[in-house]
């Protein structure tokens, strides 16, 4: 499997040139703060994460963050500036236990941060992240008790205020689901989507998160 990135110029999609030494890897996410500051993250199938950066002319491989994990993948990236990049992912400890990964790039070093996990959950996962400003960052995923089948997974959204993460109040009686994506165009226009047994779409208007009717198609 060879990683791929394409660029849309308003009319057509064009494949971009990536570093050659990227075998058996896949890119999961791409984000940018400017045309000369684009980041992409993913997974190297021989073990570990992949981080790429575009400086306006060339894509180069970056040193990925390192943690005390046997293996990990970076599933989402949010870029505010060359010295302000956030990535989320999933890691394994002793190849059995999953761990939430949250890293921040300050222009020189990666630092690992912790995110709030509900005290009544057996596991928490963070799949998506979006950044409006350094003091307004949203992360989305799910939490639940990993017992029985099907698993009970509750959608979860958290907000970073520059100091700490806080669990957001979501509507009651949401379907069992993990949120896989979150994006925002402004403080009062944040969207999150996910699925497990059912699809779920949520919108934040600056005050309240509300459930939206998901798009429907002729799919199983």
Secondary structure as UniProt FT lines:
FT   STRAND          6..8
FT   STRAND          13..15
FT   STRAND          25..34
FT   TURN            35..36
FT   STRAND          37..44
FT   TURN            45..46
FT   STRAND          49..54
FT   STRAND          59..62
FT   STRAND          71..81
FT   TURN            82..83
FT   STRAND          84..93
FT   TURN            94..96
FT   STRAND          97..105
FT   STRAND          110..112
FT   TURN            119..120
FT   STRAND          123..133
FT   TURN            134..135
FT   STRAND          136..145
FT   STRAND          152..160
FT   STRAND          165..167
FT   TURN            172..173
FT   STRAND          177..186
FT   TURN            187..188
FT   STRAND          189..196
FT   STRAND          199..204
FT   STRAND          209..212
//
